[in-house]
Amino acid sequence: MKKEEIIVKEETLDPGDWEAMKTLGHKMIDDMFAYLQQVGERPVWQQIPANTKQYFKDALPFQPQTPASIYEEFTKHILPYTKGNIHPRFWSWVEGGGTPLGMLADMLASGMNPNNALGDHAAMYIEYQVIDWSRQMFGFPSSATGILLSGGSIANITALIAARNNFNKNIRSQGLHALNAQLVVYTSSETHTCVQKAVEVIGIGSQYLRQIPVDENYRIRIDLLRKTIANDKQAGLFPFCIIGNAGTVNTGAIDDLDELASISKQEGCWFHIDGAFGAIPKLLPEFEATLAGIEKADSLAFDFHKWLYVNYEVGCVLIRDGEAHRNAFSVSANYLLSHEKGLAAGPEPFSHFGMELSRGFKALKVWMSLKEHGIEKYQRMIRQNLQQAQFLANLIQHSNSFELLAEVSLNIVCYRYNPGNLTDNDLNTLNKNILMQLQVQGIASPSYTLLQGRYAIRVAITNHRSRRKDFEILITETRRIGEELYKNNYSLQI
Ligand SMILES: *Cc1c(COP(=O)(O)O)cnc(C)c1O
């Protein structure tokens, strides 16, 4: 009997024409390099036209399209309307600009495409090495553990989960019912909102996040912290964690971390630091006193994608007590058991240190960047940004009709245009309109905050492409727009 031949048509997602794909890839790289080289010549931001926004709503595609035509759509509709954080005059929120080698590293990592959860392969070792380098940067002991995460928010949450699960070993199995105490977390009123989310997510409730008032330089009031802790204890509550700021998001204020470390010790509290960007100057000897106490923290959250300029996204959490870290997250499962040999051997799975299982190879861009520049170059870049903040503050203080709204203790400058004889309310409207015009006209992209009810144009400098002339342009243009708006009752056509 003749065997029936079944023809099975099998497919793959790899290109039918590798040569064409390679040519397109080379073109993309050439285009992106040209784009990066000319970044400062383009507007920092431009409004997305209505028809482009409509294009973003096209329906789910069922039919194929050539990669070349998709790339054409990218260059036409996506690339021009970028956020602008790679531009030399971008100083909004706290954002880094990435680097060309970081871009290439992401391409290499994506090409290898390892799932960096577990196993005996190079990406695991590179991430462990980056964690080790992070320990060295911040003076953590070699027994400390860590993990790379999407950013500061998740790093803060990861630290607080570890703190909570370390507080009582039964919390993992029984939940907070294991306690007959209400836990309380202490931090300043300037702390980033991700900490509130973290306190909510770990089941403590934001009602038990004490946001202690700050002094005139936006640092936590230590006297009020002590008083609040004493009151809470008297009321039968349980102080369990103190969170210090190394660089607040509004003004860059650095809490008295050393003092917070010793209060935490006295009170038996876990001491966590949110150092998303402001922990980075720990690399500079001149910050030894200001940032003293970081090395004493039980946990530290910081970002590589902000003031270490690594391409999005990558943050990190370090936890002093590696056992506490592991005990907070590790679970055993038959399908995840380690072996002595083969792929299932290798270093400890990263799932022991956080919520994720599948994870990308974000360590590669950090590893390549740190090797490319060396810490000494980063020290110079961070110092350069700090000096630019002082340069800008100086320009403001020596310009008529400008006002500095907060002490410049780090890399954040908050100012307003103030021609005189206006109420705070009018100044708020005027400065908000100035900011919108600076962005709409594509000149510069600072952001904003309210400081004691006063609208501040806020310049956060974590930008390795900014030059002093960029800050001069900012001030000249703020004045030009301010004068124009003032003459037009604060409003211009947008
Ligand atoms: C940016 C920032 C965060 C959040 O970090 P992401 O990387 O954006 O998740 C937390 N705290 C401070 C002080 C920040 O500046």
The ligand as a Tripos MOL2 file, in Angstrom:
@<TRIPOS>MOLECULE
LIG
   15    15     1     0     0
SMALL
NO_CHARGES

@<TRIPOS>ATOM
      1 C1         10.8220   59.4930   38.5230 C.3       1 LIG1
      2 C2         10.6920   59.2960   39.9690 C.ar      1 LIG1
      3 C3         10.0330   58.1780   40.4840 C.ar      1 LIG1
      4 C4          9.3730   57.1660   39.5860 C.3       1 LIG1
      5 O1         10.3380   56.5160   38.8120 O.3       1 LIG1
      6 P1          9.9570   55.8800   37.3800 P.3       1 LIG1
      7 O2         11.2750   55.4580   36.8520 O.co2     1 LIG1
      8 O3          9.3450   57.0030   36.5870 O.co2     1 LIG1
      9 O4          9.0040   54.7830   37.6130 O.co2     1 LIG1
     10 C5          9.9890   58.0200   41.8430 C.ar      1 LIG1
     11 N1         10.5650   58.9100   42.6620 N.ar      1 LIG1
     12 C6         11.1970   60.0050   42.2140 C.ar      1 LIG1
     13 C7         11.8210   60.9470   43.1740 C.3       1 LIG1
     14 C8         11.2780   60.2460   40.8470 C.ar      1 LIG1
     15 O5         11.9220   61.3150   40.3770 O.3       1 LIG1
@<TRIPOS>BOND
     1     1     2 1
     2     2     3 ar
     3     2    14 ar
     4     3     4 1
     5     3    10 ar
     6     4     5 1
     7     5     6 1
     8     6     7 2
     9     6     8 1
    10     6     9 1
    11    10    11 ar
    12    11    12 ar
    13    12    13 1
    14    12    14 ar
    15    14    15 1
@<TRIPOS>SUBSTRUCTURE
     1 LIG1         1 GROUP 0 **** ****
